[in-house]
Amino acid sequence: MLDNKLLICLIFTLFSCTIASKSPLIAGPLNWQDAEKYISIQQKQFCDLTDNYVIDLYNAHKSRNEIKVNRAKKQRQEDLDALLPEGNFKNWIVKIVSVKQVNTPNNKTTDGDAAAVFELSCGSQIGSGNFQIDGKLTWAATIDYNSREYREVSKLSSGQFAIISGTFLKLNEFMPNKKETYYASRPLTSDDLKTIQNTKYGNGDELFLSYITYIAAAN
């Protein structure tokens, strides 16, 4: 009787292992429709503000009134300041656009760092970028070489989803004499707003510089 019980237990164990081995692995989101359920309230509000801003900016450009354009930009900045205290955001779901290694032999601060760009569901991109200061190409918001974030981002591929936290940077952190303190970004232009329906502009024309303090694959 004891031998029969042991045999039954053994068969049950092997059967359970077989079923488990055939079970599909749990994976992260494959597209934005899958990712929607992971989006935080803060991130959704950011995208809602962005969609409204695109319409306001389109109408301002259409009026050919530069003051209206500047007012639309300033209103958006005030809305973002209210939404993002000190520019901080937490646990946003993003899609990887690109990861590059920075080559700046004349600047040891950024040389070897990772320059990563992430896309939100509304088309805005956040992450690292470069721009001209006094005629010199300068990298900003890079991910420190060999840091935890660097090691994590080195495992990711374009099109994959991740969860990130970080801080938006303001222009006056790089250009103290700027009158306005907009978040540092590569802004939308009138060419990006030729049709008012162009609210999903995933072409990289808007990029917010953001220090990344946490990143992990969205598995």
Secondary structure, 3 states (H helix, E strand, C coil): CHHHHHHHHHHHHHHHHHHHHHCCCCCCCCCHHHHHHHCCHHHHHHHHHHHHHHHHHHHHHHHCCHHHHHHHHHHHHHHHHHHCHHHEEEEEEEEEEEEEECCCCCCCCCCCCEEEEEECCCCCEEECEEEEECCEEEEECCECCCCHHHHHHCCCCCCCEEEEEEEECEHHHCCCCCCCCCECEECCCHHHHCCCCCCCCCCCCCEEEEEEEEEEECC
